[in-house]
Amino acid sequence: MKRLHLIALAQDRDALLASLQHVGCVELREPGEYLADESYAALLHRETSDLAQARGDLTELQHAIEALRQYAPQKGSLFAPRAQLGEAELLDSRARQAALDKAAAINGHARTVGQLSARETRVRADQLSLTPWAACTVPLEVRGTARTEVLLGSVPSGVDFASMAGAVEEAAGAAALAELSADREQRYLEVIVHKDCRQQALDALRSFGFSFAQLKDLTGTAQENIRALDQELAAIAREREAEIAAIREMGPSLDELKLGLDRVEQVIASESAKERLLAGGSIVYLDGWASEPEVPELEKALAKFDCAYELTEPAEEEYPEVPVQLRNSKLIRPMNMVTEMYALPAYGTIDPNPLMAPFFILFYGMMLADMGYGLIMMILSAVIMKKAKPNGATMRYMIPLMGLCGVSTFAWGAVTGGFFGDFIPQLMKLLNPESTFALPALFSPVDDALMVMMGSLVLGVVHIFTGMAVSMYKQIKRGEVMAALCNEGAWYLVFILAGVAAATGLVMPCFIAILVLLLLTQGYGKKGILGKLMGIFGSLYNNLTGYFSDILSYSRLMALMLAGAVVAQVFNTLGAMTGNVVLFVIVAFIGNGLNFALNILGCYVHDMRLMCLEFFGRFYEDGGKPFRPLNINTQYVDIVKK
């Protein structure tokens, strides 16, 4: 990265930002440190923008797209490639406004649908509240006659009606109770009482939990009001259907709205950049980071403007603030997915991807180890890359990585003789019971499990040795030669001497040499005799237990290889037990499909663990900030730059 300081004319602001967005290699820094400095703050201020309006436009388009997906869904192809568009077409403001106008129309209909649905809910609630009183033939506005009063109310469903009626009749002789309806919670009553006895009747009713009906100021009978509400519901349904039909008619506009969303995203990026500029009078000031490989293209773009700029190397104290962008060959680039899921390396440190890629792909293939599974992964990767051309932050790495791991899986399957487990030998035996056909194999994970385990541990040692070598390189580069030799260098010799002892039988001489070596090196950097002794014993304990547990962790390579092979064989055997070729194929492929689905993820997780713990723990320094330049990012189209 290069540190970029730039001063330009305020009148060139929009054109300058558009040019930087086209080049796509400059990340603008927040100007907070300058605004905190009084000398800068007296001359410069944060530039204004229309970011709020642009974000509002984005929300409007998102809501319109969701409305079309809900009311006018369209079938799409899983592998449909994204449309290609020129940069000038993408930034067309008239096309963007046309999409916004359509989004406003769609959202207007969608809001009306929402309002009608809310109104329908209220009407249904009103209708539901009237339903218990449907048997009441007295108009609801009638409260009684000159001498009587009509009371509508309810009591809990557990109340004994006969007891309640007797109590009311005893308290107020001139009263009559009728049960209009009942449900699980309430009994709904109509009470006609003489006005002179009203209070006595109410006192008796309240002793049974009586409460008045909460009815609105309605006229006519309950049944008449229910019918009127039915008519209102029908009108609401017709109106809502008309609004939904209007949305469906705009269904073909979905692609235009998606393109409009991409267009607005570019406006948001530009407006966000404006807020990171400082302005003062007739100039604007920009501070940021530029990706070094694109500096010639950047300088060419800046030459079109009357501006002054400076590109400098970041100082070491600035490293924590410098953004990180990983750059690798096409073969190594898919590993960015693994590194970014863990953490980006700190600026100025080592990119682990070239070192990690061979091991990751090798280990993955070893754990899955089946020609059939590898073939599926390669075919899927090739088809998706050719048809869909994925360009998302994750998919553009994941699909090629699946293809590379598929190659390794196929190769290991060829070594172990696995093609959907033992599918072919089982099929041949089913067709001909005398068949002894078997795919050629160097070894079998089932029959040679111990050998596979030893090979896994050897691969683990090589992997750890590689991490140790990188750690030594870093220390030597920093001038810490003795530290490198006394730490990783000494343990290299320990492993070599242990190997010599195992190979030649010279156990005692090698053991003495190892002891002397550790005594001479593991106290390095400690002060005093006591400090050195503590350093020696601490180092011995930590390193012996650490290396031992780390190397044993690689036994998972054998475990997953064995587990996958056994599960595949079990399903193939279950299918063969039917004695029918068709049923055998069905059972075997269902079982292998489940086995494949489980292991394609399981192998990735275990591979990640070996990389992130056993390998990265030796040398990796994380904490890098992702590089987020001002550029053209799209969700739905691919941009063809000219």
Secondary structure, DSSP 4 states (H G I P E B T S, - for coil): -EEEEEEEEGGGHHHHHHHHHHHT-EEEPPTHHHHTSHHHHTT-EEPP--HHHHHHHHHHHHHHHHHHHHHS-----TTPPPEEEEHHHHT-HHHHHHHHHHHHHHHHHHHHHHHHHHHHHHHHHHHHHHGGGTT--S-TT--B-SSEEEEEEEEETTS-HHHHHHHHHHH-SSEEEEEEEE-SSEEEEEEEEEGGGHHHHHHHHHTTT-EE----S--S-HHHHHHHHHHHHHHHHHHHHHHHHHHHHTGGGHHHHHHHHHHHHHHHHHHHHHTT-EEETTEEEEEEEE-GGGHHHHHHHHTTSSEEEEEEPPPGGGGGGSEE-----TTTGGGHHHHHHH-PBPTTS---HHHHHHHHHHHHHHHH--HHHHHHHHHHHHHHHHHT---STTHHHHHHHHHHHHHHHHHHHHHHT-BTTBHHHHHHHHH-TT-------S--TTTTHHHHHHHHHHHHHHHHHHHHHHHHHHHHHTT-HHHHIIIIIHHHHHHHHHHHHHHH--HHHHHHHHHHHHHHHTTTT--HHHHHHHHHHHHHHHHHHHHHHHHHHTHHHHHHHHHHHHHHHHHHHHHHTT--HHHHHHHHHHHHHHHHHHHHHHHHHHHHHIIIIIIHHHH--B-PEEP--S----SSEEEE--
